[in-house]
Amino acid sequence: MKTKENYEIYKDKKDNEYLNNFSKENEIISIKEMINSMHKDLKKMIENSNQDYLNLMYSNLKNEFINSINGYMIDKIDPVLDKRMINSCDMKNQCKKVFKKYLKTHTDDLNIDNITNEKIYSATMELNEIKKNKFKDDCDICFNEVSAIFNSNIDLINSFKIYDEQDEQDEKKISEINENVIVKNILDPISNKHRLKILKSIALEPQTFSALSQLTNLKGGNLLFHLQKLQGNDFIFQKQEHGEYILTTKGFNIINTVVSFQE
């Protein structure tokens, strides 16, 4: 009987120990989960704080950069006008003051964030209004130079705007460019003046072999080599054997890209 009581006592003791251990384990697990949660929240807070700091730094650097660019363009106004305006004109100094004021006003207002077609149009119209007061026919030369300076400033701003607007998707596409494929399938086929002339001609209208031979002064195998180069890279195709050569969609896109570069 006593042995049974001892067993019961022993069993209760073990049960209590198990329950205590189980409770402690659960408590430890709960504490670990709480610590992990706090760690994640803290990490997220640090990341957000760092991002805010980086955004602030980027904004400050961008503003400093814009101010530097505008200062650079404004500093150039006087020497460029002095160089480009007609020296022999007795109105040069008077006109130069007007042009400097015009260019400074609109250059101060140009930056990556606020450049718009409306602002460009407004500035162009203002210059046209000033032009109505010209005294001589030669004034057109100076006005054209002022317009060229203003357009040059716009091009400079727009060139930086390209990088500012580039998003992650664009960066991913650029980073994935395969140099070997692009050189082999696009740049190499149009790097030859005869092939570019052929492509340009076919872009205007379908051409026969004999017409292209006359255009390029290439005969037989020499012309065929260049045609096969363009055909093999899917720039052109031949409607049927001995038929006319026609531009493909890829060829059309390439020739339009070349046109945009020239412009």
Phi and psi in degrees as GROMACS dihedral restraints (atoms count N, CA, C in turn):
[ dihedral_restraints ]
;  ai    aj    ak    al  type     phi  dphi    fc
    3     4     5     6     1   -65.2    20    10
    4     5     6     7     1   -35.9    20    10
    6     7     8     9     1   -63.3    20    10
    7     8     9    10     1   -40.2    20    10
    9    10    11    12     1   -64.5    20    10
   10    11    12    13     1   -41.9    20    10
   12    13    14    15     1   -63.1    20    10
   13    14    15    16     1   -41.4    20    10
   15    16    17    18     1   -62.4    20    10
   16    17    18    19     1   -38.2    20    10
   18    19    20    21     1   -65.4    20    10
   19    20    21    22     1   -43.2    20    10
   21    22    23    24     1   -61.9    20    10
   22    23    24    25     1   -43.3    20    10
   24    25    26    27     1   -61.8    20    10
   25    26    27    28     1   -43.8    20    10
   27    28    29    30     1   -63.1    20    10
   28    29    30    31     1   -42.7    20    10
   30    31    32    33     1   -63.3    20    10
   31    32    33    34     1   -45.4    20    10
   33    34    35    36     1   -61.3    20    10
   34    35    36    37     1   -38.6    20    10
   36    37    38    39     1   -63.7    20    10
   37    38    39    40     1   -44.9    20    10
   39    40    41    42     1   -65.1    20    10
   40    41    42    43     1   -39.6    20    10
   42    43    44    45     1   -62.8    20    10
   43    44    45    46     1   -42.3    20    10
   45    46    47    48     1   -64.5    20    10
   46    47    48    49     1   -40.8    20    10
   48    49    50    51     1   -62.7    20    10
   49    50    51    52     1   -41.0    20    10
   51    52    53    54     1   -64.0    20    10
   52    53    54    55     1   -44.6    20    10
   54    55    56    57     1   -64.1    20    10
   55    56    57    58     1   -40.0    20    10
   57    58    59    60     1   -64.9    20    10
   58    59    60    61     1   -43.3    20    10
   60    61    62    63     1   -64.4    20    10
   61    62    63    64     1   -42.2    20    10
   63    64    65    66     1   -63.0    20    10
   64    65    66    67     1   -42.1    20    10
   66    67    68    69     1   -64.3    20    10
   67    68    69    70     1   -41.5    20    10
   69    70    71    72     1   -65.0    20    10
   70    71    72    73     1   -41.2    20    10
   72    73    74    75     1   -62.7    20    10
   73    74    75    76     1   -44.1    20    10
   75    76    77    78     1   -62.5    20    10
   76    77    78    79     1   -38.7    20    10
   78    79    80    81     1   -65.5    20    10
   79    80    81    82     1   -42.0    20    10
   81    82    83    84     1   -64.0    20    10
   82    83    84    85     1   -44.3    20    10
   84    85    86    87     1   -60.3    20    10
   85    86    87    88     1   -44.3    20    10
   87    88    89    90     1   -61.1    20    10
   88    89    90    91     1   -42.3    20    10
   90    91    92    93     1   -63.9    20    10
   91    92    93    94     1   -42.7    20    10
   93    94    95    96     1   -60.9    20    10
   94    95    96    97     1   -44.2    20    10
   96    97    98    99     1   -62.6    20    10
   97    98    99   100     1   -40.4    20    10
   99   100   101   102     1   -65.3    20    10
  100   101   102   103     1   -41.9    20    10
  102   103   104   105     1   -64.0    20    10
  103   104   105   106     1   -43.2    20    10
  105   106   107   108     1   -60.9    20    10
  106   107   108   109     1   -42.2    20    10
  108   109   110   111     1   -63.7    20    10
  109   110   111   112     1   -43.4    20    10
  111   112   113   114     1   -63.4    20    10
  112   113   114   115     1   -39.3    20    10
  114   115   116   117     1   -63.2    20    10
  115   116   117   118     1   -43.6    20    10
  117   118   119   120     1   -63.5    20    10
  118   119   120   121     1   -44.1    20    10
  120   121   122   123     1   -62.8    20    10
  121   122   123   124     1   -41.7    20    10
  123   124   125   126     1   -65.4    20    10
  124   125   126   127     1   -43.7    20    10
  126   127   128   129     1   -61.7    20    10
  127   128   129   130     1   -42.7    20    10
  129   130   131   132     1   -63.8    20    10
  130   131   132   133     1   -40.8    20    10
  132   133   134   135     1   -63.6    20    10
  133   134   135   136     1   -41.5    20    10
  135   136   137   138     1   -64.4    20    10
  136   137   138   139     1   -43.1    20    10
  138   139   140   141     1   -62.3    20    10
  139   140   141   142     1   -44.2    20    10
  141   142   143   144     1   -64.0    20    10
  142   143   144   145     1   -39.9    20    10
  144   145   146   147     1   -63.9    20    10
  145   146   147   148     1   -43.1    20    10
  147   148   149   150     1   -63.8    20    10
  148   149   150   151     1   -40.9    20    10
  150   151   152   153     1   -64.6    20    10
  151   152   153   154     1   -42.2    20    10
  153   154   155   156     1   -61.4    20    10
  154   155   156   157     1   -40.1    20    10
  156   157   158   159     1   -65.7    20    10
  157   158   159   160     1   -42.8    20    10
  159   160   161   162     1   -64.4    20    10
  160   161   162   163     1   -41.1    20    10
  162   163   164   165     1   -62.5    20    10
  163   164   165   166     1   -40.6    20    10
  165   166   167   168     1   -65.3    20    10
  166   167   168   169     1   -43.8    20    10
  168   169   170   171     1   -61.4    20    10
  169   170   171   172     1   -43.7    20    10
  171   172   173   174     1   -62.5    20    10
  172   173   174   175     1   -44.0    20    10
  174   175   176   177     1   -62.2    20    10
  175   176   177   178     1   -42.7    20    10
  177   178   179   180     1   -65.5    20    10
  178   179   180   181     1   -43.8    20    10
  180   181   182   183     1   -64.4    20    10
  181   182   183   184     1   -39.9    20    10
  183   184   185   186     1   -62.7    20    10
  184   185   186   187     1   -44.2    20    10
  186   187   188   189     1   -64.1    20    10
  187   188   189   190     1   -41.1    20    10
  189   190   191   192     1   -63.5    20    10
  190   191   192   193     1   -39.4    20    10
  192   193   194   195     1   -64.9    20    10
  193   194   195   196     1   -46.0    20    10
  195   196   197   198     1   -60.7    20    10
  196   197   198   199     1   -43.9    20    10
  198   199   200   201     1   -62.3    20    10
  199   200   201   202     1   -38.4    20    10
  201   202   203   204     1   -66.4    20    10
  202   203   204   205     1   -42.9    20    10
  204   205   206   207     1   -64.4    20    10
  205   206   207   208     1   -46.1    20    10
  207   208   209   210     1   -61.8    20    10
  208   209   210   211     1   -40.6    20    10
  210   211   212   213     1   -62.9    20    10
  211   212   213   214     1   -40.3    20    10
  213   214   215   216     1   -61.6    20    10
  214   215   216   217     1   -45.5    20    10
  216   217   218   219     1   -66.9    20    10
  217   218   219   220     1   -39.2    20    10
  219   220   221   222     1   -67.8    20    10
  220   221   222   223     1   -39.9    20    10
  222   223   224   225     1   -62.9    20    10
  223   224   225   226     1   -27.9    20    10
  225   226   227   228     1   -78.8    20    10
  226   227   228   229     1   -19.9    20    10
  228   229   230   231     1   -56.1    20    10
  229   230   231   232     1   -51.8    20    10
  231   232   233   234     1   -62.9    20    10
  232   233   234   235     1   -52.8    20    10
  234   235   236   237     1   -66.2    20    10
  235   236   237   238     1   -34.0    20    10
  237   238   239   240     1   -69.8    20    10
  238   239   240   241     1   -42.7    20    10
  240   241   242   243     1   -62.1    20    10
  241   242   243   244     1   -43.4    20    10
  243   244   245   246     1   -60.2    20    10
  244   245   246   247     1   -35.4    20    10
  246   247   248   249     1   -78.4    20    10
  247   248   249   250     1   -37.4    20    10
  249   250   251   252     1   -92.4    20    10
  250   251   252   253     1   -25.0    20    10
  252   253   254   255     1   -74.0    20    10
  253   254   255   256     1   157.9    20    10
  255   256   257   258     1   -69.5    20    10
  256   257   258   259     1   117.7    20    10
  258   259   260   261     1   -69.0    20    10
  259   260   261   262     1   -33.3    20    10
  261   262   263   264     1   -78.8    20    10
  262   263   264   265     1    -6.7    20    10
  264   265   266   267     1   -76.8    20    10
  265   266   267   268     1   132.1    20    10
  267   268   269   270     1   -75.6    20    10
  268   269   270   271     1    -7.5    20    10
  270   271   272   273     1  -100.0    20    10
  271   272   273   274     1     5.6    20    10
  273   274   275   276     1   -56.1    20    10
  274   275   276   277     1   -50.5    20    10
  276   277   278   279     1   -64.1    20    10
  277   278   279   280     1   -39.8    20    10
  279   280   281   282     1   -66.5    20    10
  280   281   282   283     1   -45.8    20    10
  282   283   284   285     1   -67.5    20    10
  283   284   285   286     1   -34.9    20    10
  285   286   287   288     1   -61.7    20    10
  286   287   288   289     1   -38.6    20    10
  288   289   290   291     1   -62.4    20    10
  289   290   291   292     1   -42.0    20    10
  291   292   293   294     1   -65.4    20    10
  292   293   294   295     1   -44.7    20    10
  294   295   296   297     1   -65.5    20    10
  295   296   297   298     1   -40.0    20    10
  297   298   299   300     1   -62.6    20    10
  298   299   300   301     1   -43.2    20    10
  300   301   302   303     1   -63.3    20    10
  301   302   303   304     1   -43.5    20    10
  303   304   305   306     1   -61.4    20    10
  304   305   306   307     1   -51.0    20    10
  306   307   308   309     1   -66.1    20    10
  307   308   309   310     1   -40.3    20    10
  309   310   311   312     1   -64.6    20    10
  310   311   312   313     1   -44.1    20    10
  312   313   314   315     1   -58.3    20    10
  313   314   315   316     1   -47.0    20    10
  315   316   317   318     1   -83.1    20    10
  316   317   318   319     1   -23.1    20    10
  318   319   320   321     1   -74.0    20    10
  319   320   321   322     1   -39.1    20    10
  321   322   323   324     1   -58.1    20    10
  322   323   324   325     1   -32.1    20    10
  324   325   326   327     1   -88.2    20    10
  325   326   327   328     1    -1.3    20    10
  327   328   329   330     1   -95.7    20    10
  328   329   330   331     1   126.8    20    10
  330   331   332   333     1  -156.2    20    10
  331   332   333   334     1   173.8    20    10
  333   334   335   336     1   -60.3    20    10
  334   335   336   337     1   -34.1    20    10
  336   337   338   339     1   -82.5    20    10
  337   338   339   340     1   -27.9    20    10
  339   340   341   342     1  -119.7    20    10
  340   341   342   343     1     6.4    20    10
  342   343   344   345     1   -69.8    20    10
  343   344   345   346     1   126.2    20    10
  345   346   347   348     1  -137.3    20    10
  346   347   348   349     1   162.0    20    10
  348   349   350   351     1   -63.4    20    10
  349   350   351   352     1   -32.6    20    10
  351   352   353   354     1   -65.2    20    10
  352   353   354   355     1   -41.2    20    10
  354   355   356   357     1   -67.4    20    10
  355   356   357   358     1   -40.8    20    10
  357   358   359   360     1   -63.7    20    10
  358   359   360   361     1   -44.0    20    10
  360   361   362   363     1   -63.0    20    10
  361   362   363   364     1   -43.1    20    10
  363   364   365   366     1   -61.1    20    10
  364   365   366   367     1   -43.2    20    10
  366   367   368   369     1   -64.8    20    10
  367   368   369   370     1   -39.6    20    10
  369   370   371   372     1   -64.1    20    10
  370   371   372   373     1   -43.3    20    10
  372   373   374   375     1   -64.3    20    10
  373   374   375   376     1   -36.7    20    10
  375   376   377   378     1   -63.9    20    10
  376   377   378   379     1   -41.1    20    10
  378   379   380   381     1   -65.5    20    10
  379   380   381   382     1   -36.7    20    10
  381   382   383   384     1   -64.8    20    10
  382   383   384   385     1   -35.9    20    10
  384   385   386   387     1   -66.3    20    10
  385   386   387   388     1   -41.9    20    10
  387   388   389   390     1   -62.9    20    10
  388   389   390   391     1   -37.0    20    10
  390   391   392   393     1   -64.6    20    10
  391   392   393   394     1   -24.6    20    10
  393   394   395   396     1   -64.0    20    10
  394   395   396   397     1   -20.3    20    10
  396   397   398   399     1   -95.0    20    10
  397   398   399   400     1    14.4    20    10
  399   400   401   402     1   -63.9    20    10
  400   401   402   403     1   152.8    20    10
  402   403   404   405     1  -102.5    20    10
  403   404   405   406     1   -29.3    20    10
  405   406   407   408     1  -134.1    20    10
  406   407   408   409     1   164.8    20    10
  408   409   410   411     1   -66.3    20    10
  409   410   411   412     1   -32.4    20    10
  411   412   413   414     1   -65.6    20    10
  412   413   414   415     1   -15.4    20    10
  414   415   416   417     1   -59.4    20    10
  415   416   417   418     1   -28.9    20    10
  417   418   419   420     1   -57.1    20    10
  418   419   420   421     1   -34.0    20    10
  420   421   422   423     1   -62.4    20    10
  421   422   423   424     1   -47.6    20    10
  423   424   425   426     1   -68.3    20    10
  424   425   426   427     1   -39.3    20    10
  426   427   428   429     1   -63.9    20    10
  427   428   429   430     1   -39.0    20    10
  429   430   431   432     1   -64.4    20    10
  430   431   432   433     1   -36.6    20    10
  432   433   434   435     1   -67.0    20    10
  433   434   435   436     1   -41.4    20    10
  435   436   437   438     1   -62.7    20    10
  436   437   438   439     1   -43.9    20    10
  438   439   440   441     1   -61.2    20    10
  439   440   441   442     1   -40.0    20    10
  441   442   443   444     1   -65.2    20    10
  442   443   444   445     1   -39.4    20    10
  444   445   446   447     1   -64.1    20    10
  445   446   447   448     1   -44.9    20    10
  447   448   449   450     1   -62.5    20    10
  448   449   450   451     1   -44.7    20    10
  450   451   452   453     1   -65.2    20    10
  451   452   453   454     1   -34.9    20    10
  453   454   455   456     1   -63.9    20    10
  454   455   456   457     1   -39.4    20    10
  456   457   458   459     1   -65.4    20    10
  457   458   459   460     1   -39.9    20    10
  459   460   461   462     1   -63.1    20    10
  460   461   462   463     1   -43.4    20    10
  462   463   464   465     1   -61.5    20    10
  463   464   465   466     1   -38.5    20    10
  465   466   467   468     1   -64.0    20    10
  466   467   468   469     1   -45.7    20    10
  468   469   470   471     1   -63.1    20    10
  469   470   471   472     1   -45.4    20    10
  471   472   473   474     1   -63.5    20    10
  472   473   474   475     1   -32.0    20    10
  474   475   476   477     1   -65.0    20    10
  475   476   477   478     1   -33.3    20    10
  477   478   479   480     1   -81.1    20    10
  478   479   480   481     1   -26.3    20    10
  480   481   482   483     1   -65.1    20    10
  481   482   483   484     1   -31.6    20    10
  483   484   485   486     1   -56.9    20    10
  484   485   486   487     1   -45.9    20    10
  486   487   488   489     1   -72.3    20    10
  487   488   489   490     1   -33.9    20    10
  489   490   491   492     1   -66.9    20    10
  490   491   492   493     1   -35.4    20    10
  492   493   494   495     1   -89.0    20    10
  493   494   495   496     1    -5.7    20    10
  495   496   497   498     1   -68.5    20    10
  496   497   498   499     1   118.9    20    10
  498   499   500   501     1   -94.8    20    10
  499   500   501   502     1   179.7    20    10
  501   502   503   504     1   -62.2    20    10
  502   503   504   505     1   -34.9    20    10
  504   505   506   507     1   -64.9    20    10
  505   506   507   508     1   -41.5    20    10
  507   508   509   510     1   -64.0    20    10
  508   509   510   511     1   -42.6    20    10
  510   511   512   513     1   -62.2    20    10
  511   512   513   514     1   -38.7    20    10
  513   514   515   516     1   -64.2    20    10
  514   515   516   517     1   -43.5    20    10
  516   517   518   519     1   -63.1    20    10
  517   518   519   520     1   -42.2    20    10
  519   520   521   522     1   -64.9    20    10
  520   521   522   523     1   -43.4    20    10
  522   523   524   525     1   -66.3    20    10
  523   524   525   526     1   -23.1    20    10
  525   526   527   528     1   -89.4    20    10
  526   527   528   529     1     2.2    20    10
  528   529   530   531     1   -61.2    20    10
  529   530   531   532     1   129.2    20    10
  531   532   533   534     1   -95.3    20    10
  532   533   534   535     1   106.3    20    10
  534   535   536   537     1   -59.3    20    10
  535   536   537   538     1   -42.9    20    10
  537   538   539   540     1   -62.7    20    10
  538   539   540   541     1   -43.2    20    10
  540   541   542   543     1   -66.7    20    10
  541   542   543   544     1   -44.5    20    10
  543   544   545   546     1   -63.6    20    10
  544   545   546   547     1   -44.3    20    10
  546   547   548   549     1   -64.4    20    10
  547   548   549   550     1   -45.3    20    10
  549   550   551   552     1   -69.7    20    10
  550   551   552   553     1   -43.6    20    10
  552   553   554   555     1   -96.4    20    10
  553   554   555   556     1   -13.6    20    10
  555   556   557   558     1  -127.6    20    10
  556   557   558   559     1   -57.9    20    10
  558   559   560   561     1   -70.0    20    10
  559   560   561   562     1   -44.5    20    10
  561   562   563   564     1   -61.6    20    10
  562   563   564   565     1   -45.7    20    10
  564   565   566   567     1   -59.6    20    10
  565   566   567   568     1   -31.2    20    10
  567   568   569   570     1  -103.6    20    10
  568   569   570   571     1     5.9    20    10
  570   571   572   573     1   -79.9    20    10
  571   572   573   574     1    -7.2    20    10
  573   574   575   576     1  -101.8    20    10
  574   575   576   577     1   134.5    20    10
  576   577   578   579     1   -64.6    20    10
  577   578   579   580     1   -33.2    20    10
  579   580   581   582     1   -66.8    20    10
  580   581   582   583     1   -42.7    20    10
  582   583   584   585     1   -68.5    20    10
  583   584   585   586     1   -36.6    20    10
  585   586   587   588     1   -67.4    20    10
  586   587   588   589     1   -37.8    20    10
  588   589   590   591     1   -65.2    20    10
  589   590   591   592     1   -41.1    20    10
  591   592   593   594     1   -62.0    20    10
  592   593   594   595     1   -46.9    20    10
  594   595   596   597     1   -62.2    20    10
  595   596   597   598     1   -42.2    20    10
  597   598   599   600     1   -62.8    20    10
  598   599   600   601     1   -43.0    20    10
  600   601   602   603     1   -65.6    20    10
  601   602   603   604     1   -44.6    20    10
  603   604   605   606     1   -69.4    20    10
  604   605   606   607     1   -26.9    20    10
  606   607   608   609     1   -65.2    20    10
  607   608   609   610     1   -30.0    20    10
  609   610   611   612     1   -79.3    20    10
  610   611   612   613     1   -38.9    20    10
  612   613   614   615     1  -168.8    20    10
  613   614   615   616     1   153.9    20    10
  615   616   617   618     1   -56.0    20    10
  616   617   618   619     1   144.0    20    10
  618   619   620   621     1  -129.9    20    10
  619   620   621   622     1   145.3    20    10
  621   622   623   624     1   -86.9    20    10
  622   623   624   625     1   167.6    20    10
  624   625   626   627     1   -60.8    20    10
  625   626   627   628     1   -44.0    20    10
  627   628   629   630     1   -66.4    20    10
  628   629   630   631     1   -37.2    20    10
  630   631   632   633     1   -65.7    20    10
  631   632   633   634     1   -40.7    20    10
  633   634   635   636     1   -69.8    20    10
  634   635   636   637     1   -33.3    20    10
  636   637   638   639     1   -63.9    20    10
  637   638   639   640     1   -41.6    20    10
  639   640   641   642     1   -69.0    20    10
  640   641   642   643     1   -37.5    20    10
  642   643   644   645     1   -67.2    20    10
  643   644   645   646     1   -42.2    20    10
  645   646   647   648     1   -97.3    20    10
  646   647   648   649     1   -11.0    20    10
  648   649   650   651     1    62.0    20    10
  649   650   651   652     1    27.3    20    10
  651   652   653   654     1  -105.4    20    10
  652   653   654   655     1   140.9    20    10
  654   655   656   657     1  -115.5    20    10
  655   656   657   658     1   151.6    20    10
  657   658   659   660     1    41.0    20    10
  658   659   660   661     1  -118.8    20    10
  660   661   662   663     1   -61.8    20    10
  661   662   663   664     1   -33.2    20    10
  663   664   665   666     1   -62.6    20    10
  664   665   666   667     1   -45.8    20    10
  666   667   668   669     1   -69.2    20    10
  667   668   669   670     1   -41.0    20    10
  669   670   671   672     1   -59.9    20    10
  670   671   672   673     1   -36.6    20    10
  672   673   674   675     1   -58.9    20    10
  673   674   675   676     1   -46.7    20    10
  675   676   677   678     1   -69.9    20    10
  676   677   678   679     1   -38.2    20    10
  678   679   680   681     1   -64.2    20    10
  679   680   681   682     1   -42.4    20    10
  681   682   683   684     1   -65.8    20    10
  682   683   684   685     1   -33.9    20    10
  684   685   686   687     1   -63.0    20    10
  685   686   687   688     1   -42.7    20    10
  687   688   689   690     1   -72.4    20    10
  688   689   690   691     1   -39.4    20    10
  690   691   692   693     1   -67.2    20    10
  691   692   693   694     1   -44.3    20    10
  693   694   695   696     1   -62.3    20    10
  694   695   696   697     1   -24.3    20    10
  696   697   698   699     1  -103.9    20    10
  697   698   699   700     1    14.7    20    10
  699   700   701   702     1    64.0    20    10
  700   701   702   703     1    35.8    20    10
  702   703   704   705     1   -89.5    20    10
  703   704   705   706     1   -36.2    20    10
  705   706   707   708     1  -138.5    20    10
  706   707   708   709     1   164.7    20    10
  708   709   710   711     1  -145.3    20    10
  709   710   711   712     1   162.0    20    10
  711   712   713   714     1  -105.1    20    10
  712   713   714   715     1   127.3    20    10
  714   715   716   717     1   -55.8    20    10
  715   716   717   718     1   -43.1    20    10
  717   718   719   720     1  -157.4    20    10
  718   719   720   721     1   170.9    20    10
  720   721   722   723     1   -58.3    20    10
  721   722   723   724     1   129.7    20    10
  723   724   725   726     1    64.9    20    10
  724   725   726   727     1    15.4    20    10
  726   727   728   729     1   -93.6    20    10
  727   728   729   730     1  -170.5    20    10
  729   730   731   732     1   -75.6    20    10
  730   731   732   733     1   152.2    20    10
  732   733   734   735     1   -93.6    20    10
  733   734   735   736     1   136.4    20    10
  735   736   737   738     1  -127.3    20    10
  736   737   738   739     1   151.0    20    10
  738   739   740   741     1   -76.3    20    10
  739   740   741   742     1   139.4    20    10
  741   742   743   744     1   -89.0    20    10
  742   743   744   745     1   173.5    20    10
  744   745   746   747     1   -61.1    20    10
  745   746   747   748     1   -42.1    20    10
  747   748   749   750     1   -61.7    20    10
  748   749   750   751     1   -44.3    20    10
  750   751   752   753     1   -62.0    20    10
  751   752   753   754     1   -39.1    20    10
  753   754   755   756     1   -63.4    20    10
  754   755   756   757     1   -45.0    20    10
  756   757   758   759     1   -63.8    20    10
  757   758   759   760     1   -39.4    20    10
  759   760   761   762     1   -65.8    20    10
  760   761   762   763     1   -45.8    20    10
  762   763   764   765     1   -66.0    20    10
  763   764   765   766     1   -33.9    20    10
  765   766   767   768     1   -69.2    20    10
  766   767   768   769     1   -34.9    20    10
  768   769   770   771     1   -64.9    20    10
  769   770   771   772     1   -41.4    20    10
  771   772   773   774     1   -62.2    20    10
  772   773   774   775     1   -42.1    20    10
  774   775   776   777     1   -60.5    20    10
  775   776   777   778     1   -43.4    20    10
  777   778   779   780     1   -65.0    20    10
  778   779   780   781     1   -36.1    20    10
  780   781   782   783     1   -64.2    20    10
  781   782   783   784     1   -41.5    20    10
  783   784   785   786     1   -65.5    20    10
  784   785   786   787     1   -35.7    20    10
